[in-house]
Amino acid sequence: MELPKQGKSRAAITATLEEYRSGDLKWKTGRAFGYVYDPGHQAMDIGKEVYASFLTENALDPTAFPSLQRLENEVVGMARRQVNGDEDVVGTFTSGGTESIILALKTAREWAKQHKPDVKAPEMVVCATAHAAFHKAAYYLGIKTVMTPFEKDTYRVDVNAMRAAMTPNTILIVGSAPSYAHGVVDPIPEIAALAQQAGILCHVDGCVGAWLLPYFRRLGGTFPEFDFKVPGVTSMSMDLHKYAFAPKGASVVLYKNAALRRHQIYACSSWVGYSVVNAAVQSSKSGGPMAAAWAVLNALGDEGYLDIARAMKEATRGLAEGIGRIPGLRVLGRPDFSMVAFASDTANVFHIIDEMTTRSWYVQPQFNRSGSPANIHLSVGPTNAPWVEAFLKDLRESVEVAKTLPVSELATGMEAMFKTMDPADVSDETITQMMGMAGAGEGGALPQRRAEVNQILSAMPPALVERALCEFVNKMFRG
Ligand SMILES: *Cc1c(COP(=O)(O)O)cnc(C)c1O
């Protein structure tokens, strides 16, 4: 697009934007199981209003905007109490789970410089079920990631494998509460005990669930303790823009005490301009997300969250049980929260996904990785609750159709080829060609039916998929 010579009218601008949106995911229908966390409550509108009204205030300098200092302290205060953090527990408001995790790792790295000076090449041990954000953060920060297996039936961290993977260079170990992919809570007390014995840090990734899990417990959920009451837990990430239903750009990272959080804070006074001191990654930072998060937490309140959790728990149970009754499907692990992953031994899951897409549902593909078979992920929210029966009916039908559809020959061929080939020998051109053969076009276009692309990606080694995805995105954005 070229910058218009003359500014356009407000009406023209909003009309064009509405048209642009027409192809977007229709999350308002309640038929999307991912990406948007809709409380189905007027709290969402309050969040949007407050977001807009604080959008321009700048958290770069909280002394200039004391309202933002107060809002951050109050949001963190509510988050800390939610997970049994005592008066010593402190935290920082961030833009999302990834930023919270980057900061937790940065803090661990700096902490280790002071407390483990012999460690020259720091390592982090995470289970294969830990979120990709840990790999990304470690990559950004020069920390080595050591990945361990999960328990085959429960999809929880295998604590013995984690113990065996720890070395004198390990500075941090991680558990999820719950894991995103399978929605199970890891044995945090055992993981944290390992950290304590070794004298290292233990991060609990509560990005998706830490805010709402306490309500699942109050409603009778049985899963391991995961919060600051557990000895050895030193930090926790908790997204507010997921199941606390705040608008996007809202997460907190919490620490056991201020001495540990001190390692997170960065200052620079050696250039010619204003002195910089940032607790988090961003410097200029809109007040919108934190004011909006504050507003949503206050608008829903404890009772509002309990009601939402009840609806989610009921819907998740209905889905998991219903899926278990459909011939050929099986739920992976036992969901502790509001996420369900299921696989099929009789139909290709990527065909099932295409059939569900045709029936106006959004469900998420998860590839065959580290012993977790290719599967379908659902993140269940309150607005999905009225749709459980309709979803199960369409799913049953989709499985039947999928059984009749062929397995991709291209994917089968590639799988065989990659068994004998070093991924490093595959050129970028070959990768682009393979993606093209599967229907992924230039400029980020994907076919309506994606089973072929997904089967190929699922069959490829992760290192190759990573390259293919980077190539794809590099073509997708070119102004
Ligand atoms: C979503 C998620 C993250 C990453 O958070 P973003 O807000 O997408 O950056 C990390 N861990 C878990 C368990 C998550 O669900």
The ligand as an SDF file (V2000), in Angstrom:
LIG
                    3D

 15 15  0  0  0  0  0  0  0  0999 V2000
    0.4010  -19.1650   25.8310 C   0  0  0  0  0  0  0  0  0  0  0  0
    1.4350  -19.8030   26.6620 C   0  0  0  0  0  0  0  0  0  0  0  0
    2.7350  -19.2710   26.7350 C   0  0  0  0  0  0  0  0  0  0  0  0
    3.1910  -18.1070   25.8620 C   0  0  0  0  0  0  0  0  0  0  0  0
    2.4160  -16.9820   26.0850 O   0  0  0  0  0  0  0  0  0  0  0  0
    2.1590  -15.8300   24.9950 P   0  0  0  0  0  0  0  0  0  0  0  0
    1.2320  -14.9400   25.7410 O   0  0  0  0  0  0  0  0  0  0  0  0
    1.5560  -16.4640   23.7880 O   0  0  0  0  0  0  0  0  0  0  0  0
    3.4620  -15.1720   24.7160 O   0  0  0  0  0  0  0  0  0  0  0  0
    3.6190  -19.8990   27.5730 C   0  0  0  0  0  0  0  0  0  0  0  0
    3.2700  -20.9720   28.2970 N   0  0  0  0  0  0  0  0  0  0  0  0
    2.0240  -21.5120   28.2420 C   0  0  0  0  0  0  0  0  0  0  0  0
    1.6980  -22.7170   29.0760 C   0  0  0  0  0  0  0  0  0  0  0  0
    1.0820  -20.9460   27.4130 C   0  0  0  0  0  0  0  0  0  0  0  0
   -0.1430  -21.4840   27.3390 O   0  0  0  0  0  0  0  0  0  0  0  0
  1  2  1  0
  2  3  1  0
  2 14  2  0
  3  4  1  0
  3 10  2  0
  4  5  1  0
  5  6  1  0
  6  7  2  0
  6  8  1  0
  6  9  1  0
 10 11  1  0
 11 12  2  0
 12 13  1  0
 12 14  1  0
 14 15  1  0
M  END
$$$$
